[in-house]
């Protein structure tokens, strides 16, 4: 970990200067991780994370008092943000929100200076906010017991297996929090209602195939120890943690793309990699070895319908 710095420090990148104030401020007090460490981390992963953020409205999870303080879940870009930080004005019920869009390293580092520990990205881009280019299955363990994450790994295999039957890729990622995300790249032709309906129907089929282990029941008291197949993020203005985003938890775990073969690793956990250790994976991004072009849901919807009918 780098030495502490007590004065503001400037970082020059992409034609912009980012002044990092109070770089010695400990954002993760138990781990001695400072704001400067966060800035250095995001600078080191910028070539991986910027493509995942570019063009997308963000919700900023800020921790100006460190992760032990009250977080600020901020959607609106403050007026004092520099002019070179891109904004996107998007409608909400009864008004509009001016979101930050992180298209470059300077913006990413500026957000880190604002103690934005975690950038949460929309599943759509600002130019077509009603048409997502990502679909997400959110898989969290049904219990805090050690066996709970084995259920997540088991479910992720079945989820990717079903997506394969439907002709869709499934990109896997640890969330840095509790579970895994299975992400499907889309071509932006379908709107959120269509995508959410497809995701729910796919989850229903998985639950029907494995009724003793999986459920789409949103109420916890109705799940009876089964893993909940969460598709609720697939909606307008909902967000998901970005790949390579740091989580505001002890140890500074990082949301990390993984290969499907890593599901067989019993050591795999949601917080397996951290700000200090994820660097070993940057040279070989598992998603870079996968065909991530956006896919249409037209054919997969028909195949899903036939599979559901056959199940019935």
N, C-alpha and C positions, 0 to 999 in steps of 0.2 A: 504494500500500500504506500502511496506517495506521502511525502512529508507534508505537514500542515502548513498552510499559508495564511497569513493574518491580514494581508491587504487585498484589495480588489485586483483581479488579474484579467488581462485581456486575451481573448482568443480570436485570431484572424482566420476566417475561412470563407470561401466563396464570394470574396469581395465585400464581406461585412465583418465588423468587429463586434464581438460579444463580450461585454464586461461582466465578469463573474464576481458578484459582491459577496463578501463574507465567505470566501471559499473554504475556510476552516470550520464552518458550521456543521456540526455532526447531525446528519439526517437519520442515521442508524446508530444511536448512541451505544448500544450493546456491542456493536461490531466495529466501532471506530470509523465508520464509513462517512465521509464528509461530502459536502456539496461538490467540492472539486473532484472527488473520486467519481461522483455520479456524472459530472461533465466529461471527465476523461473516458468513462465507460461508454457513454453514448457517442462520443467521438470515435472510439475504436470500433463500434458496431454500425456506424452510420451507413456504410455501403450495403449492409444487410437489411437494416430497418427502414431506411428511407423509401426503398421501393414498396414496402408494405404499408407505408403511411401516405405516400404521394397521392394527392387529389382527394383525400378523404377528410371530412369534418372530424374533429377530435373532441373528446371530453378529457379535460386535464385533471388528473388526480394529484393535487398539490399538498405538500406537507411542510409548510414554512416553519413549523415548530418541531420538526422531526416526526418520525413515524409513531411516536408515543403521544403526539398532540392530536388535535382535532383536524381531520383532513378537510380540504376544500375540493369538492367535486364540481368543477367549474366548466360550464359550457361557453359562456360569453367571453369573447376576447376583450380584455380591459382596454380603455382608450390609450393608456400609456404604452402599450406594446408598439414596437417600432413599425414604421410604415412598410418596411420590407417583409414583415411577417404577413403572409397571405391570409385573407379572411374569406369566408363564404357565408353569405346571409341566406338563411334557410327558414322556411315557414314552420311554425309550431301552432298548436291550438291557441287561438286568440292573439297571435302575434308572430314574432320572428326572433331568431337567435343568430348572432354573429359568431360563427365558429372559427377557430384557428385551423388552418390547413398546413401541414408540415411537409413542404416540398423539397427541403434542402437541409444540409447539416447545420447551417447557421441558426435556422429556426429551432431545430432539435436541441442545440446547445443553449439557446436562449430560454427554452422551456425548462431545461434542467436548472439553469440559474434561478428560475422562478420556483424552484423546488417541486417541479412537476416530476414526481418519481415515476409515474405510470401514465403513458399515453393510451387512452382507450379509443379505438377507431370505429367509425361507422362501417357497416357491411356494404355500403354503397359509396359512390363517389359524388362529389359536390355538383358535377354537371348533370347527373341524372339521379337525384337522391331517392327517387321512388323505385329504382330498379337496381337491386343489389348485384354485385359481382362476387359475393361470398355467401355461402350457406354454412351454418355452424351447428353441429351437434355438441352440446356441452355435457360432458360425462364426469360427474363427481361421485366419490365413493359413498355407498349407502350408510356407512358407519365410520367412526374414527378408529376402529380396530385395525391392526396391521393387515388383516386379510381384506380390508375394504378396498385397497388399491389393486389387489389382484382381480377384484370384480371389475374395476375400471379397465384394466388391461384386457380381460376376457371380453368385455363388451365392445371395446374398440376394435378388436379382431372381427367380431360379428358385424359391427357397423360397416367396416371397410369391406367385408365380404359381401354384404348386401349391395353396397354401392358398386362393387365390381359386377354383380349380377345385372345392375341397372345401366352399366356402361359409363360410370362416373368415377373419377379419381377421388381418393380420400387423403387429404394432407393432415398429418398428425402433429400435435404440438402439446408439450406439457404447459400448463397454465402458470406455473410458478406459485399457485395457490393450493388447490385441493385435487384437481383432476386433470383431464385431458380434453382438448378440443379436436374434433374431426371436422376439417374445413373442406368444402367443395367449391372450386372456382366456377363461376357462371358467366354467361355471355351477355348479361344485362338486358335480355329481351323480356324476361318475366318480371312482373312487379312483385312487391313484397307479399301481397295477399296470396299470390300463386306459389311463391317460394315457401312461405310459411305452411301452406296447405300441403305441399309436397313433403316437406320435412316432417310434418306431423303424421302424414300417412305412412311414411317410411318407418318412423318410430313406432307407430301402431303395429305394423307388420312384424318388426323385430320383437316387440312385446308379445305378440300373438305366438311367435315361434318359440319364445322362451318365457312363458308366463310365470314360472317360479322364480325367475331371476331379474326380470326387467318389467318396467311399468311406465306408462305415460300419465299416471295419476299425479296431478300437481300438489295434492294435499298430502303432507308428510304422514299424517295419521292413517292414511289409506294405503301406504306403500308396503307395509308389512316386511320391511327389511330388503325390499327389492331396489335395484338401482333405477333411478329416475332418468329417463331419456328426455333431456331438456332441449326443446326447440324454440323457447320463448324469445331468444335473442334475434330471431329472424323477423324483425319488424322495423318500421321506419323510426329512425332516431335512436334505436337501441345500439349498444356498443359492445365490443369484445376487446380484450387485451391484445395489443399488437405483439407479433413475434418479436422476440428480443427485448420486450418491455420488462423493466424491473418491477417487482411487486413490493409493496410497503409492508414487509414482514421481516422478522429477525433473520439475519443472514443474507438479505437482499437477493432472494431467489429470482430467477429470470425465466420468462416464458420462452421455451426453446423448441424449435422444430426438431422432429425425430423421424427416423426411418421406421417403416412397419416392422422390420426385423427386431427392432429394439423393444417391441412389446413382449418379446420372450425373455427379456432380461429381468430377473426377479429383483434387481436393485433399482429398477426404474421407479421414480416417484415424481410427483408433480413439482417438487422443489429440488430435483436432482442437481440442477446447475444454478449457479449464483453469479453475481456480478464479478466475483473473484475467479471463478472457474470456467465460465462459459467460453472464454477466449480460445480454449483448446478445440472448440468446434467450429470456429469461424472460417477456417480454411476449407471446409467441406460442408456446405449447407445441404442437408438431405433434400430439401424442396427443389434445389437446383438440378437434382437428378431426376425430377418428376415432370411429366407433361402438365404444366399448370395453366394452359390456355383455357379460357372460359368456355364452358359447355352449355348447350341448350338443354332445357328440361323437357322438351316436347317428347322425344323418344323415351327417355327414362320414365316419364309419367305414364305412358302407355304400358311399358313393361311392368311398372309397379302395380298398376291396376290388374294386370293379368296374374301376377304373383299373388296379390291379395285375394283374387277370385279363386285361384287354385287352392289357397290356404283354407278358404271357406268351404 
